[in-house]
Amino acid sequence: MSKEVSADAVVIGSGPGGYPCGIRLGQLGIKTIVVEKESPGGVCLNVGCIPSKALIHAAKTYEKLGKASDMGIQVSGKVSVDMKATQKWKSGIVDKLTSGVKQLTKANGSELIMGTARIEKRAGGGHQVVVTGKDGETRITAKNVVIATGSRPIVIPGFDPDNKFIIDSSGALALEEVPKRMVVIGGGYIGLELGTVFAKLGSKVTVVEALPSLLTGMEADCVKVVATKLRKMGVEVLLNAKAKGWQEKAGKAVLTVETKEGEVKIDTDKILVSVGRRPNSEGLGLDVAGIATDARGFIKVDKQLKTNVAGIYAIGDVVGGMMLAHKATKEGEVVAEQIAGHNVAMDVRTIPAVVFTDPEISSTGLTELEATEAGHKLKVGKFPFAALGRAMSVNDTDGFCKMIADADSGEVLGIHIVGNGASDLISEGALAIEMGAVLHDLALTIHPHPTLSEVMMEAAAAASGEAIHIMNRK
């Protein structure tokens, strides 16, 4: 069965870029159809941001119970984890959010339909999107098309997920038992976040990273703090190491790893492959529509998220760059306003990034190395959580805030935080850089006491040699 409909805009994908785009288009009075082939909310809500943070919180709660005696709190009996119950709790959160996406999309005047979309050539004006669903085909004629199809994990040859021994991030988030042994291939943010979860829950975890350091691109000082905590948790980290292959033996996976010292064999229950993500750009009819992509399949766009084909836009992971949910959301809103006739572009000075390891790392703006390479003379201030009353009172003092500014103008160039609450604190840093703040703007702003946010004020003051609660460097 086939039917034909028309719309002002079609959004392909309902992840953190697509559904906000559809909602904003509806708010602006644009007749819009949002197409989703799997689950509303995309990877982020279903098998990414939200479920991973739920498991991270569960693991941290479990860990804290084991250390409660430090505060005089005695937990009688053995503390244990029921992963099936944890998964049920996690799934409940996901279900609430995905149903919210459906409701918000409909309430704002956009239609959500399920199926797989492809773009076809159409004689005359506009574009044609064909959606294949369980009830047949729907042919949509629209003036504008927004591609928001996201990304998926990269598969290493020979390590295709079988959900028995080899798993990707989605498989790791669905485990109903804590494996005794886990190897994580990839020392990026996803691998370390999930590796930390299972290390806290009792797995013996080994991280295999091909590069010389973990979390490449993040502020090196911050990464050192996380690496130290990983060692304390018993996580083994192999740097400059490559996974060469594996075989099943006696009910285990035996992984072969090539290191500088030679080959290493590791017996493990699960191998989590987390070496990056690739765009979901195949099967969309990009070649038919004449939409340009780069050699890796990412769709090429300009600052207004326009492709080389008039009336077709692309947003989120499928265009590359920082593959972050909040970047995709902003891009979706920008495209919606353009379609509505507003003069807007993706014009941002900084996009904050967060790694939900323990401790958390958050970052916005330039790293110290990047700022130096850009030719800036620097003022750098660092304030440790160990000198902060609030951090002491919650028994979580690892880490610091590092403030990087231009030495001549005092303009804030980068802010990097490692420690408890880093994910919530970084937004002030992003605002500071976005508005062109100088060190004194942050140092002179009164921050409430006792709070973790004081670390930002103190780090800004430290950069000028004026911190109150640490000795200033001369």
TANORPE-V672473 format. One record per backbone hydrogen bond with DSSP energy under -1.0 kcal/mol. NH is the residue of the N-H (numbers start at 1). CO is the residue of the C=O. E is the energy in kcal/mol with one decimal. If there is no record, write none. Layout:
nh: (NH | NH)
co: (CO | CO)
e: (E | E)
This chain:
nh: (3 | 5 | 7 | 8 | 9 | 10 | 11 | 12 | 13 | 19 | 21 | 22 | 23 | 24 | 25 | 26 | 27 | 28 | 29 | 30 | 33 | 34 | 35 | 36 | 41 | 42 | 45 | 46 | 47 | 50 | 52 | 53 | 54 | 55 | 56 | 57 | 58 | 59 | 60 | 61 | 62 | 63 | 64 | 65 | 66 | 67 | 70 | 71 | 72 | 73 | 86 | 87 | 88 | 89 | 90 | 91 | 92 | 93 | 94 | 95 | 96 | 97 | 98 | 99 | 100 | 101 | 102 | 103 | 104 | 105 | 106 | 107 | 108 | 109 | 110 | 111 | 113 | 115 | 116 | 118 | 119 | 120 | 127 | 128 | 129 | 130 | 131 | 132 | 133 | 136 | 137 | 138 | 139 | 140 | 141 | 142 | 144 | 145 | 146 | 147 | 148 | 152 | 154 | 159 | 162 | 163 | 167 | 172 | 173 | 175 | 182 | 183 | 184 | 185 | 186 | 192 | 193 | 194 | 195 | 196 | 197 | 198 | 199 | 200 | 201 | 203 | 204 | 206 | 207 | 208 | 209 | 215 | 218 | 223 | 224 | 226 | 227 | 228 | 229 | 230 | 231 | 232 | 233 | 234 | 235 | 236 | 238 | 240 | 241 | 242 | 244 | 245 | 247 | 249 | 252 | 253 | 254 | 255 | 256 | 257 | 258 | 259 | 262 | 264 | 266 | 268 | 269 | 270 | 271 | 272 | 273 | 274 | 278 | 280 | 281 | 289 | 290 | 291 | 294 | 297 | 299 | 300 | 302 | 305 | 307 | 312 | 313 | 314 | 315 | 319 | 320 | 324 | 328 | 329 | 330 | 331 | 332 | 333 | 334 | 335 | 336 | 337 | 338 | 339 | 340 | 341 | 342 | 344 | 346 | 347 | 353 | 355 | 357 | 361 | 362 | 363 | 364 | 366 | 371 | 372 | 373 | 374 | 375 | 376 | 379 | 381 | 383 | 385 | 387 | 388 | 392 | 393 | 394 | 395 | 396 | 400 | 401 | 402 | 403 | 404 | 405 | 406 | 407 | 410 | 412 | 413 | 414 | 415 | 416 | 417 | 418 | 419 | 422 | 425 | 426 | 428 | 430 | 431 | 432 | 433 | 434 | 435 | 436 | 437 | 439 | 441 | 442 | 443 | 444 | 455 | 456 | 458 | 459 | 460 | 461 | 462 | 463 | 465 | 466)
co: (137 | 139 | 141 | 31 | 31 | 144 | 33 | 146 | 35 | 15 | 17 | 18 | 19 | 20 | 21 | 22 | 23 | 24 | 26 | 25 | 9 | 111 | 11 | 113 | 14 | 39 | 41 | 42 | 43 | 44 | 48 | 49 | 50 | 51 | 52 | 53 | 54 | 55 | 56 | 57 | 58 | 59 | 60 | 61 | 62 | 64 | 67 | 68 | 69 | 68 | 82 | 83 | 84 | 85 | 86 | 87 | 88 | 89 | 90 | 91 | 92 | 93 | 94 | 95 | 96 | 97 | 98 | 99 | 100 | 101 | 102 | 103 | 104 | 106 | 105 | 32 | 34 | 36 | 132 | 130 | 284 | 128 | 142 | 120 | 140 | 118 | 138 | 116 | 136 | 133 | 1 | 131 | 3 | 129 | 5 | 127 | 8 | 311 | 10 | 313 | 12 | 278 | 276 | 156 | 166 | 166 | 271 | 168 | 169 | 172 | 204 | 270 | 206 | 272 | 208 | 188 | 189 | 190 | 191 | 192 | 193 | 194 | 195 | 196 | 197 | 198 | 180 | 182 | 236 | 184 | 238 | 187 | 215 | 219 | 220 | 222 | 223 | 224 | 225 | 226 | 227 | 228 | 229 | 231 | 230 | 205 | 207 | 211 | 209 | 258 | 256 | 256 | 254 | 252 | 249 | 268 | 247 | 266 | 245 | 264 | 242 | 262 | 259 | 257 | 255 | 253 | 181 | 181 | 165 | 183 | 167 | 185 | 152 | 150 | 279 | 285 | 286 | 286 | 298 | 294 | 318 | 292 | 306 | 302 | 312 | 309 | 145 | 305 | 147 | 316 | 317 | 322 | 324 | 325 | 326 | 327 | 328 | 329 | 330 | 331 | 332 | 333 | 334 | 335 | 336 | 338 | 337 | 342 | 303 | 345 | 363 | 361 | 355 | 355 | 417 | 353 | 415 | 413 | 367 | 368 | 369 | 370 | 372 | 371 | 405 | 403 | 401 | 399 | 384 | 385 | 388 | 389 | 390 | 392 | 391 | 418 | 383 | 416 | 381 | 414 | 379 | 411 | 377 | 406 | 437 | 404 | 404 | 364 | 402 | 362 | 400 | 360 | 419 | 421 | 422 | 425 | 426 | 427 | 428 | 429 | 430 | 431 | 433 | 432 | 410 | 438 | 438 | 439 | 440 | 452 | 453 | 454 | 455 | 456 | 457 | 458 | 459 | 462 | 461)
e: (-1.8 | -2.8 | -2.5 | -1.8 | -1.9 | -1.9 | -2.6 | -3.2 | -3.1 | -2.4 | -1.4 | -2.5 | -2.6 | -2.8 | -2.4 | -2.1 | -2.4 | -1.7 | -1.5 | -2.7 | -2.1 | -3.7 | -3.2 | -2.2 | -1.7 | -2.0 | -1.5 | -1.9 | -2.3 | -2.1 | -2.3 | -1.9 | -2.0 | -2.1 | -2.4 | -2.1 | -2.2 | -2.6 | -2.1 | -2.5 | -2.2 | -2.3 | -2.5 | -2.0 | -1.2 | -1.1 | -1.7 | -1.8 | -1.7 | -2.0 | -2.3 | -2.9 | -1.8 | -2.2 | -2.7 | -2.7 | -1.7 | -1.4 | -2.0 | -2.7 | -1.8 | -1.9 | -2.7 | -2.2 | -1.5 | -1.7 | -1.7 | -2.2 | -2.7 | -2.4 | -2.2 | -2.9 | -1.5 | -1.7 | -2.2 | -2.5 | -2.8 | -2.1 | -2.4 | -1.6 | -3.3 | -2.9 | -3.2 | -1.0 | -2.8 | -2.9 | -2.9 | -2.7 | -2.9 | -1.7 | -1.7 | -2.4 | -3.2 | -3.1 | -2.3 | -2.7 | -1.4 | -2.6 | -3.2 | -2.8 | -2.7 | -2.4 | -2.5 | -2.7 | -1.5 | -2.4 | -2.7 | -2.3 | -2.0 | -1.0 | -2.5 | -2.5 | -3.3 | -3.2 | -2.7 | -2.3 | -2.3 | -2.3 | -2.4 | -2.3 | -1.7 | -2.0 | -2.0 | -2.2 | -1.5 | -3.2 | -2.5 | -2.1 | -3.3 | -3.1 | -2.9 | -2.7 | -2.1 | -1.8 | -1.8 | -1.5 | -2.7 | -2.1 | -1.9 | -2.4 | -1.9 | -1.9 | -1.7 | -1.3 | -2.6 | -2.3 | -3.4 | -2.2 | -2.6 | -2.2 | -3.0 | -1.1 | -1.5 | -2.8 | -1.4 | -2.9 | -3.0 | -2.9 | -3.1 | -3.0 | -3.3 | -1.6 | -1.3 | -2.9 | -2.5 | -2.4 | -1.3 | -1.3 | -3.3 | -3.1 | -2.6 | -2.9 | -3.1 | -2.6 | -1.5 | -2.3 | -1.1 | -2.7 | -2.4 | -1.7 | -2.7 | -2.1 | -1.5 | -2.2 | -2.5 | -2.0 | -3.1 | -1.9 | -2.4 | -2.0 | -1.7 | -1.9 | -2.0 | -2.3 | -1.9 | -2.4 | -2.5 | -2.0 | -2.3 | -2.5 | -2.1 | -2.0 | -1.8 | -2.6 | -1.5 | -2.2 | -3.0 | -1.3 | -3.1 | -1.9 | -2.8 | -3.4 | -1.2 | -2.4 | -2.9 | -2.6 | -2.1 | -2.5 | -2.5 | -2.1 | -2.6 | -1.5 | -1.7 | -2.0 | -2.6 | -2.6 | -2.3 | -2.1 | -1.4 | -2.1 | -2.0 | -2.2 | -1.2 | -1.4 | -2.4 | -1.5 | -2.2 | -3.2 | -3.5 | -2.9 | -2.6 | -2.5 | -3.7 | -2.2 | -2.7 | -3.0 | -1.9 | -2.6 | -2.4 | -2.8 | -2.6 | -2.4 | -1.8 | -1.8 | -1.5 | -1.1 | -2.3 | -2.3 | -2.2 | -2.2 | -2.6 | -2.2 | -1.1 | -3.2 | -2.0 | -1.2 | -1.0 | -2.7 | -2.4 | -1.9 | -1.5 | -2.7 | -1.9 | -2.0 | -2.1 | -2.5 | -1.6 | -1.5 | -3.3)
